Amino acid sequence: MKLMFSLLLFAVSISVSAKEINISDTNISFVAPDEFQPLSQEMIDIKWPQKNAPEWVVGNSTASTTIAYGLKNNDISDADLSELMTYFKTTFDRMVPGIEWIKRDIIQLSGKRWLYLEMTSNAVNADIHNIMLLTSYGEEMLIFNFNSTKGDFPKYETRLRESIQTIQLPN
């Protein structure tokens, strides 16, 4: 019953039209690769067993490449993004096995400044390529995580990077 209720809430919380994804109760949207579909709560629980699962996730049929996104109760609207980048680097260096940084930057996207973190790391069952984007949204932190196994990343890289460019925030 809990699974069915969770799936119903998930289906209501986002609307998927072709490829466009709209985050519930916001005017935040982005375009995902055509074959990406919302992951079931069961799949989310398997992929993120430590109970730190994102609010919403779309991905390929095997969930080996996903786009996770959500709002966290962290107000970073007044944060210095350079200091925040240093914090994330230090924290990830300590906590993420085999992390190798590809890029850390502050970018402009949809009229806002974003923290951009791109890295590879070692997970339990596969090596991972992550692109994380963080910005403020009101008094919350908006997070996107474009995540792929290293094996799948070359297949999806162009489409994931195109998807990043489609992120739209309300004015």
C-alpha positions, -999 to 999 in steps of 0.1 A, spaced: 0 0 0 28 24 9 45 17 -24 13 24 -43 7 56 -24 44 67 -30 40 60 -67 8 80 -69 24 109 -51 54 107 -74 32 107 -105 13 137 -93 44 156 -82 58 158 -117 43 160 -151 61 146 -181 51 159 -215 72 142 -242 106 151 -228 98 182 -207 98 177 -170 81 202 -147 88 202 -109 55 202 -90 44 235 -74 72 254 -91 78 267 -126 111 249 -128 114 227 -159 140 209 -180 141 186 -210 153 151 -204 164 126 -231 134 110 -249 137 76 -234 140 88 -198 111 80 -176 103 86 -139 119 59 -117 96 40 -95 99 44 -57 112 8 -55 140 16 -80 148 49 -61 151 29 -29 174 4 -45 196 30 -61 198 52 -29 195 27 0 210 50 26 178 70 28 193 101 12 173 96 -20 164 126 -41 128 138 -44 124 131 -81 144 110 -106 141 102 -143 164 78 -160 170 52 -186 153 18 -184 181 3 -162 186 34 -141 223 33 -150 219 69 -162 196 93 -143 188 129 -136 178 135 -100 165 168 -89 149 183 -59 146 211 -34 164 210 0 156 230 31 190 248 29 188 285 23 219 293 2 205 326 -13 231 347 6 259 321 4 292 328 -13 293 302 -40 331 301 -40 330 292 -3 302 267 -9 323 251 -37 352 247 -13 329 231 13 316 206 -12 351 198 -25 364 192 10 333 171 21 333 150 -11 371 145 -9 366 130 25 334 110 19 333 99 -18 356 68 -26 379 74 -55 367 108 -63 384 125 -93 374 161 -100 369 170 -137 355 205 -132 344 228 -104 330 261 -115 304 288 -110 283 291 -141 254 312 -154 223 293 -163 186 304 -167 195 338 -153 211 325 -121 245 316 -108 250 279 -102 276 258 -85 288 232 -111 306 201 -98 317 174 -122 335 143 -109 340 106 -113 340 82 -83 338 46 -73 305 31 -62 298 -3 -49 289 -19 -82 301 6 -108 323 36 -114 302 68 -117 303 101 -136 284 129 -119 275 164 -129 259 183 -100 243 217 -103 232 237 -72 216 271 -69 192 289 -46 155 289 -52 138 312 -27 149 299 6 157 265 -6 186 248 -25 178 235 -59 199 205 -68 203 186 -101 225 155 -103 232 141 -138 245 107 -129 258 79 -152 280 48 -150 313 55 -166 304 28 -192 271 46 -201 284 82 -199 298 84 -235 264 72 -248 245 99 -229 270 127 -224 258 149 -252 221 145 -243 228 151 -206 248 183 -214 220 194 -237 195 187 -209 215 210 -185 211 238 -210 173 234 -209 169 241 -172 144 269 -168 136 288 -136 108 313 -131 117 350 -133 
